[in-house]
Amino acid sequence: MSPRTAACQQRLATWRALVLLAVMLPALALAQVSVDMVSSGDPGDSGNGESPTLQIGPKRSISDDGRYAIYVSLATNLVDGVVDHNGASDVFLFDRVLGSTQLVSHSADSLLTAATRESRPGAISGDGRWVAYSSFATDLVSGVSDDNDKADAFLYDRIDGATVLVSHAAASATTSANDFSYPIALSADGRWLLYYSQASNLVPGVTDTNSDIDMFLYDRMSGNSTLVSHTANSALVAAGCSHQNADLSADGRWVAFTTTSASIVPNVIDSNNASDSFLFDRDTGTNRLVTHSANSPTTTGNFGGRAVDLSPDGRWVLYGSSSTNLVAGQAEGNTSNDVFIYDRDRGESTLVSRSAGSSTLTGNKRSDAISISSDGRWSLYYTQANNVMAGATGTGFENAYLFDRNTGLATLVSFSGAPTHTVGIGLDKRLSLSSDGRFVLWNTNGSVVGGITHQSSGDNVYLFDRQSDSNALISSSASIPMSTGSAESLPIGISADGGAILFFSDARDLVSGIADSNGSKDVFLRDRVSGSTQLVSRVADSRRTTANDRPEAKDLSADGRFVLINSWATNVVAGQIDSPYISNDVFLHDTVNDQNLLISRSTAGASITANGQSDAIALSADGRWALFATVATDIVSGVIDNNNGAADLYLYDRSSAQSTLISHAADSPLAAANRGATGRAMSADGRWLLYDSEATDVIPGMSDTLNSSDVFLVDRVSGARTLVSHLAGSPLTTADGDSVAIDMSADGRFVLYRSDATHIIPGQVGSGAFLYDRDTGLTVLASRIAGSLLTGMGDLGVVLLSADGQTVVYSSRSVDASSGISDTNGDNDVFRFDARTGTVTIVSRSAVVPNSTANNQSEPKAISADGKRVLYESYATDLISGISVSGGVYVYDHASGQTLPISHAPGSPTAPANGYSRPSDISADGNRVLFYTRATDLLPGISDNNGANDVYVRELDSGNLMLISRTATSATTTGSLESNVGWFSADGNTALFMSYAADLDASITDGNQNEDLYLATLPREAAMFADGFE
């Protein structure tokens, strides 16, 4: 079942209402409900404060795929609604695909309140989910005790917006350590965080007398830290680590770091009395000496060394050293620092900054290491030497070179526009290397590319492509062709694939239409393939435009944060490409971060829609899992379409941003079953998935000779599949008629379906609605005639299941559903089946004629989670004594047997309203009812601007009533146009509804002149006013 009420899935399948999303922010009082548009356009101007990013390492500022970038800024207007009174820098996360920004360093109390003191970014995980940062603030984590008055290390989760304290005292996860801590690097999955600290109480039992910093490795799963820089004799004795330079392998196993301590490795002969580099193995808890002499693995080089970079697999360490005995036969050409690469597998070093033509002679001037490619083949460094590449000439300044370990040759990166590419031009030292070693990001104030006009004397950013041996200007003007930006630009980092380039600049003309609000540095992101540049540190948009077509709302997370939608719109996400043609696509909207995410995406890109129509089905309670169907064939790489273009079922994981084929054949997870699938429901935790299909190859050994529709239940965790609609006594033989899934309980145990089959239960007579118990494997007939457990009642209308799976509500024309009841209307009546007792009760019964149905048609709309309250509509005039008006909204309370009127006028529950009303939803606890009505007299003082439907919420226990679809300026004035159907989140504190009105949110520009969807965060029940007034 979806995390809404059990009724919602059935109702949405029936209504199929097309809407366009907007969001209503939390209300403190009736007159203060505000509205915020979801599908907005991109904001433009720069933030109102400087965004410097010098302190982030180039490998740690951007995710591997280039989608996410972290930066620091003094601006206070980068995220809409943020409250920032700290007067200091904050950490932000930019999503290139969505074009949106998140405040990372927010207080524990609010995602939109900046922490009390300065924060600085440290690193982002390869998958872009986790951000490590440091902060002096004391309000980032609830309940933290912080007495050190220094920076601490924190870890932020992009998915749920939560932060944990990394550098906590060993005895308490909410007590800061006794000295400063700063993060350095994260593993690719964000589990392992490398940081340095001068604290002495981070690990239980540690002895720390070195009065120096040490290296630590934090495990997000356990919440504990491990001392990396420990002595060889004890994992609990800190050795000290006088240098902050360190790196972490992608899997978090290996740490390269530098220290002056000689006690890290046993029996080391320290011949330099200076710093040396070591490699820590998390699995064994031991260290090995990296900068050792060529003659002995336990003797240091004769001068100091410093680790700079580590390959993702932890095999290759790039470092610098002035030692002259690290490589066998090494000949010194400069008496200064040189660059080496260490191979962990072979335990030996290779000279990188070598003289051309020699593997052992160092270059004739100083060289410094920068970065290494993922396979350890390419090493980036800069040097003043002019003899590391044959034919190259320098300028007397440093130049960048790319060394190929396979050939032993160096390639000049920082060359001038000369045809030979051998003249070095000089550069600053902010360099980055793509993971494959193809691209180098660098900067210089020299003339690199011919024909370029330089608008300033400052540096510009360039990208070197090793394959084409060429440089391209990155910080180019958007207004002047073949020109640099108007002021200096400096690089920050490059994505692993080289597709995204992050840099900052004082220039004002890098993006068209930007107004510079701060007169200082801003952060930009360049797409290498398209050549387009985005302003990252931009002001939050204060006015949004709706998407260019109507989306369809399908589901809502339990807390109302995430909304699952369909839409034909082509501008829901930034850079959206509808390929090969425009069709319905699936999106997820995050109301907290005001972001849209494309779910039915092609493997070609996060903003490229799949190549066929898609349809959203259900969302897990936490908003992580989204179930959808599609005819597209490019959702997952390698999928084989065996059903001739019919729809297949996929499950999207928001955490990994990956989809999985659910409706696959038994023999292959990448082969679609031989017939299409129709998804119906998902359990609250996203584990159990319900669908029906005519496929005959879903389960090994399945016997299906009718080619009819069957119901299947899938376990996401184990991958197991169950044939729910099977023949009695044979779990692998399909039933003898069409079966269609309806819903399942929140825990995935009970499955409700309807079937034409007559042999599902032994002794069964007729068809109907069936309730399957996954735990016992038993099935009961829910729609049965009175006095018989085995005789089905046909002619069913709407069928609903409660969240606990114990109550089935349905409508039927049958006259023999409930014992002793006479049917006086010849139309649908509402019945309630209790699985615990096996009894059927009539819901829509007459209050005037004993033991009789009401005098006109009734249809169920929703049911409370425990099944005790049923929301329905009816044309009957005798459901409640004293009410004689047709067309109203009612709730049946099973505990009392009472029928409660919802859409009545003030003063009396039997006072008829002056317009027709229709139900939408009931909250999970059964206390709140969402409905829409043409009545204008439900609340005193209401000003009706539209003469059409408006949306209200009724609180049953108190009788309170609240107008939801009101203007942004008045709690008692309806929107200018019609508002109608909607539903609640599982907690009942959020309500979605549709509206044509454009005046519910003062910040909205209506871009479609059609229906929009609004999300209202309701006041707590105690804050609601009876009849809308105090």
C-alpha positions, 0 to 999 in steps of 0.5 A: 500500500502507498503511504497515504490511506489505503483508499488513495491508490484506488481513488487515484487510479479512478480519477487520473486527475492531471495537475501541476504542482505547487507547494504550500508552506507551513501555516502558523495561523489561518491567515498565514498559510503561504504557497510556493510553486514547485516547477519553477524556472531557474533563478538568475542573479548572483548571491549577495556575498562572496563565494570563495572556494580556495580551501577545498581540494580539487578532487573533493569539491565535485561529485564523480559525475559532475552533478553535485558541487560544494562551495562556501559563501558569505551570501545570505540569499542563495536558498529561498527562505533561509534565515542567516544571522551568523555573518560568516561563511556557510556551506552549500551544495549545488545540483547541476541537473536541477539547478538548485542549491541546498544549505548544508550547514543548517541548524538542527532545528531547521533546514532553512536556518544557517548555523550560528557560526562559520562553516567550511566545506571539506569534501563530497563523496563520489556519489554526491550524497555525503558532504564532510565539512568543519564548523565552529557552530554548536547547533548543527546536531541536536543535543550536542555539548560543545566546549572546545570553542574550535572547529569540529568535523561533521557529515551531511546527508543530502538525502534527508538533510541531516548532519552527524558529529564526526569528531565526537568524544569516544564516550558520547556521540553528542559531545565534541572532542576536546580540540579542533578537527578538520575533514580531508576526504570521503570514500566514494560511498561516503561511509569512511571519512578521513580527518585530522585533529588535535583532540586526544579523546576521539578513540577509547583508550588512546594515549596522546602525548605528542601535542600534535595533530593526528589522522583519524578514520571515521566509520559512518556505519558504526559512528566510531573513529580509528586512529591512523597515525599510531605507533607500530607497537600500539594502535592506541598510542598516537604518533603525531602527524605534523602534516595535513596532507593526506588522501583516502582510497575510494573504498576507504581502506587505504590512507596515504599521509605524512608524519615526522614520527619514525615510530609508525612502522616497526624497525624503521631507520630514520635517516632524514629526521624529517617528514616521511609518507606512509600508507595505512591499511584499515583491514590490518590496522598497520602502516607501511613506509612509502618514502623508503630508500631503494635499498630497504623498505624500512629505511627512509629516504635521505631527505623528507617526503610528502604524500600528495595523492592516492589512486582510488584503489589505494595502489599508487601514491604520488608524492614529492621528496628531496631524497636522492636514494628513492629509486635505484641509480637515482641521479640528482639534477637539482638538489631540490624537490622531485616527484615520485610515484609509489607502487604498493604492490611492488613496494617500489617508487618510480621517478616522475619528474625525470630528465627527458631520455632518462628514468633515473636523472631528475629534472634540472629544477624543482618539481611538485606533485599534484594528482594521479589518474585512477589507474596510476598511469598519468601523473600531473605535476608542475616544475621550473625544470626545462629538460623534462620533455624533449624540445620544450622550453620554459619561461622561467616560471612553473609549467605543468606536465603530464607524465605517462608511467607506461612510456616514461614520457612527459607532455607539456600542459601549460603551453602557449598558442605556438604551433609546436606546443613546446613553449611553456607559458607559466601558470598558477598552481591550482591544477586538477586532473580528471580520473582517466588522466585525459583532462587537466584544469589549470590557470594562467594570465598568459595568452594560451589560445590564439585570437583570444582577447584578454579583458583583464590582466588577471588569470583565466581558466583553461582545460587541457585535453591530452587526446587532442593536445589542445587547450580550451578557454573555460572562463570565457565571456558570454557577451564578447566572442573570443574573449576572456571574462571581464575579471580574474577567474581561478579553478576549483576542481573537475569531475571524475569524467572531465565533463563538469568544471567548477571555478570561481571568478570576479568576472560579471559577464560569464553568464548572460543576464546575470546581475552581480549583487556582491561585486566579488567572487562567485562560483560557476560550473562549466559543462565541457560537452555543451560549452555552457556555463552556470552560475552556482552561487546565485540568488534564490528565485523569489518568483517562479513560473509553472511548468509548461504542461499539467502534471498528474499527482500520484503519491505522497511520502508519509511526512508530505515532503516528497510528491510523485508526479507524472507530467508531459511538461518539458521544463520540469528539471533544468536542462530537460531533454525529451527524447525522442519525442514528448511523452508522459514522464515521472518526476519526484518533487522535494518540497523541503529543498524545492527540487524536481527529480526526473525518475523515468530517465534515460541511461544517457543522462539524469535530465534526459527522459526515457524513450517511451511513455512512463506512468508513476504508481507508488512511493514509499513512506520515506520517499526513497523508492518510486514504483513506475511503469514504462514502455521505454527500453533505456531505463536500465542498461542491457535490458531485453524487451521480450513483450513487444513494447508493452509496459514494464515495471521499474523501481527507482532508488532515490539514494542510488539514483538507479532503477531496477527492472521488477517485471522481469522473466524468471531466468534473467533480471535484465529480460522483461517478462513475455507480457506487459505488467500493470503496477498497483501498489508498494508497501510503506518500506518499499520492500513489497511490490504488487502488480498484475500481468498476463506474462507466463514466465514470471516464476520458475515452474509456473503453469499458465494455460489461460493467458489471463491476468494474474497477480504477483507479489515481489520481495525487493530484498530477496528477489522472490516472487509469489503468485498470489492469484493461484489455483486452490492447492497449487501455488504455481498454477494460475487461477482459472480467470482474470485477476487484477491487483487492487492494493496491499497493507502497509507492511506488505502482508495482505494483498487485496485483489479481484478475480473472475476465477471460481477456484481460488478457494476450495469449495468457492462459488462465484467470483469477487474480491479476495484477501491474501495473507502472505504469512500464511499463504491463505486466501479469504473471500472478502465480498461474500454473500450473507451466511456463506464464506465461499459464495462470492458477491459479484457486481463490485464497484470501488474496492478499498483496503485499510492500511492494516489489511484487516478491513475491506470496503466495497460497493455493490448492487447486490441485495444479499451482502448483509443479513436481514438488510432490504435494498430499496435503491437498486444501486450501489451501496457501501459494505465493510468486511472485517477480516478478523471476524469474517463479518460484513456490515452495511455502511450506507444504511438508512436512518429512517427505515430500519434494516434498509439500505439508504434510498439512493446510490453511495460510493466509498472514497477512503478508509482510515488506517485501522478500517474503523472509519469509512469516508463515502459520498451519497445521493441518499436523503435518509442517512441521518435523521433530519437531513433530506438533501441529496449529494453529501459527504459522510463518514461511517464510524464502525465503533459507534455505528454512527454516520457523521455528516461532513458537508453541513452548514454552521450551527447544526450537523443537520443543517444542509449546505447550499451546494453539492460536496464531494469527498477526497480523503480521510487521514490515517487516524480517521480524524481529518476529512478532505473534501471539496464543495460548491457550497458557500455557507460552510463557514461564516464570513466566507467570500466566494470568488469563483462560484465553483468548488473549494477545498476544506478540511473537517476535523471530526473529533472537534468539528473544526472546519478550515478553508484550504483553497484560500487566497494568499492574502485572506483566510476567508476568501476563496481562490479566484478559480475552482479547486478540487480533489486531493488527499492527505499524507499518512500523518494527516498534516499535509494535504494535496489538492488541485486548483485552477486558481493563480492567487493562492501563492503571491510568488507564482507566475502561471505559465500554463493557465491550467490546473496546478497542484498545491501542497498545504502543510496544515496547522496542528489540530490544537491550532485549528479554529472551530468554524474558522474563528476563535 
